[in-house]
Amino acid sequence: MVKFLRSAGVLVAMALLLASCSKSSSTSPSGTAPKLAAPTFFGPDTSAAADTSYGAYYANYVATLFNATSSTYMGFFTGNGTQTGNTWSWTYTYSGFTATWSATSSSSGYDWKLMYNGTQGGVTFSNWTALSGSETTDGKSGSWTIYYPPTTIAAYQVTWSTASSGIITGTITINNDTTGAMEEKQVFTNNPDKSGELKVYTGTALTLDVIWTSTGSGTWTEWDDTGTIIGAGSWS
């Protein structure tokens, strides 16, 4: 799970970098711009003791990271942006560094992109895509990709979809920073009655399964890469 924590660091670093840019004025607003509309994921509603709720704690942590992918950046869409055709853009500058968000509408939804130009933290960017994504107009399905700076290698990918039954499924994929190969995957399921499940894969091996009920109680099982159980528990 070290890689998973590392991917969270990538997400936070990108947000902090953009936050520094927001200290200056953005482009003047015009038109009516699209808004991010990703769903909110939830873990088990519980206050179980730490020694029996490892699974509950981790599931809630993953839910928080899912939500951070969109909520971290929502504050930067202040105003309506500048519209050119079916594309809106928001530009932030700080000490010669520029970050530009764009949203392009289509018949099915929006395509989002965050691009960097200039030098920040000793790294020089030239039209570098830091983040890209797409989502349906209602936000019920979509995807986000965050890249390792300043490369085209996907560091962290999020996808989500909503079934007609109301079941929301989300997937976080963490990739190798050199090859881009998938190293860890988190599959999150939220049901309308507040029950759910989190499955964690290391490579193709299932290494953690957390299941909780609508009342917040649940169980968790952890395996090593060979399929041997190395931990299990429950909470209520």
Steps between C-alpha positions, in 0.01 A plus 500: 500500500808724495433577134146602587625750758751628248224567248319702764816707529494568126141623529581732791816636334309589184231678702757699699677603182176625351411668830816710481396616153157605623659781700483712186196598295339253265353579161188712493172305500256485210218266403377215718773243563455130582552376855660184630227252594676182617313285757591491869626162622453380857651236724334326794334723757675377812686607813643155568815466710828522309609144579194349330427755226806495274275415208251774584777757538660409170170498310421848630849614404455379142159670481666825607763465229232432237319816599819706517571440132216733403437707814865606528468687172144632520611820673704604199196530275412840642304719265387373164835488326560619146297336227626434146252293301412196710812530719530688830836578660632632830857630512705558815847653510758536773864610468522412133322167541164441330235236563207477259184299558274432205161336457369406156136403461364231273163336446569255783685709757829678561871442446726662760870581485756674722817626331818652644747744346807654660732396781394398849698313764799472268294321234426663165168426331410568137133440418514207737171321576485450876148360511238396247152361533151469365155463651140487395293812545324356806829381653382140528798361311844625414873470549801700619870447433783672689847478346848473652666840449627587249427181301211347309494198736168463681560494874148469629178424315143517627189374324142484622160393372146496632260215419127553449452329839697781665810288570816711457827328409833678510851382417835652594804372312855578614771460238878456494681833462742359240303257288144615563397142576218448751632414847196535724126532449220598739144407399232674705127416494232714665141374520191721543438356850849622615654152496809445290826324424862587436734261318872571477720327243879494493568423138229244425494352852216590737672621819218666697122461505284722723122446513256707705125502558252787484530541879878542486616160632728290288792263446842518335753246378857565387726270293861515393599477134498119516141477622580425865272671752706738715220680681125505555252667726154647544334798660151599608 
